[in-house]
Amino acid sequence: MTNVLFDLISLQDYRSGGGEYVKKVFDELLLCNSINIYGVYDSELLFIDNDFDEFSKQIEMFDIRKMKLSNIINVCKIDILFIGIIQRYNPYDLNNIYCKVICVMHDIGDIEITQNNIHFMYKHTIKNYIKLTIDYWNEKSKYSTKNRVLKQYGNIRQFLGKANVSLYTVSNYSSSSILYFFPELKVKNITVLYPPPKSYIRCDNIDDVTIQNLFSSGKRYLLFVNANRDNKNFNVLNKCIDKVVSNFPNMYIVVTGLNMQVETKNVIALGYVSNSDMENLYQKAWALIYASYTEGFGYPPIESLKYSVPVITSNVCSMPEILSNAVLYFSPFYENDLFFKIVQLHKEYQYYQSLSYEQYTKIRKKQEIDFAKLMSCIIDKINQ
């Protein structure tokens, strides 16, 4: 029996596409009879829903606050350590780990944001304005945001350079970006594999009353997701939202993750949305607007393409690589470009609708093939 120490920390504290990736790997490994799985978690971080109870019934778990990773590995005679989001392990001691390790770095968006000064465009508190003053006048200072963010990767960079550590990422763009900022990793073979497809179940029953009323009205709507996250760049849509509403008076704009009152006509702000309701929002949307500044892969556009719903997306990072010519692209810095692309989609809707599902099938096929490759890589390392 081979012993695997599995990263549960990447499933704690908040939901993310990376977390869903990690859960898929966990579920697949559970099906392998030749593997004995142990889990590592952090007692200072929350588990989502009842995940702690679920995991503790399936595997033996260790608290990283009570026991170092190296000690867990030695006590349990671990053969392979799987870390699904390596950045989550920055606070922990990664020394004296000699077993085989598979790490996944989905992106380095925080570095890209600060190195390109995109964080200047975020909304800031007075305290943050003091930090921005340092960034503006003395960006080479060790106290500047870009240098503080880079410094946070020091522990991880040293760990990734070790011979027993294999590094995986989810797009060619992410691989190139990692090597640009961490050139010392060029000696390693970074394996690029698409993350697995999502597997949410869509129910016809709608949980949210506001969404029920929207669907009952039969109104068309543009969908914008995760507006509470700065890197998703709701600001660019917000700037041109009045023009969109005035030019398309029968079009609603649905924004998820926006926990605030919106006075603009035809804008529907939603906070938390259940997985099933989210699937229904994707399915019934007129189009998805995806304005991200940074993206290692990007699940939401694929969720829309799955339902033959056209996508208007930012033209940076992994988006052109993943979505090819099946979507409309705009600069995430230009509100007028976004507005123009909405107008263009209105004129050429059937054309982009016809491309959507075709591109989805290509992406889905590669996701399935690459996930099988990932599992084979893990099993092969176990059997080596």
SULMO-V959585 format. One record per helix or strand. SS is the DSSP state (A for helix, B for strand). FROM is the first residue (numbers start at 1). TO is the last residue. If there is no record, write none. Layout:
BEGIN
ss: (SS & SS)
from: (FROM & FROM)
to: (TO & TO)
END
This chain:
BEGIN
ss: (B & A & B & A & B & B & A & B & A & B & A & B & A & A & A & A & A & B & A & A & B & A & B & A & A & B & B & A & B & A & B & A & B & A & A)
from: (2 & 9 & 12 & 17 & 35 & 47 & 51 & 60 & 69 & 80 & 86 & 100 & 109 & 118 & 126 & 145 & 154 & 165 & 172 & 183 & 191 & 209 & 220 & 230 & 234 & 251 & 267 & 275 & 287 & 299 & 310 & 319 & 328 & 335 & 349)
to: (7 & 11 & 12 & 30 & 41 & 47 & 58 & 63 & 75 & 83 & 89 & 104 & 115 & 121 & 137 & 152 & 160 & 169 & 181 & 187 & 192 & 217 & 224 & 232 & 247 & 256 & 270 & 284 & 290 & 305 & 314 & 323 & 330 & 347 & 383)
END
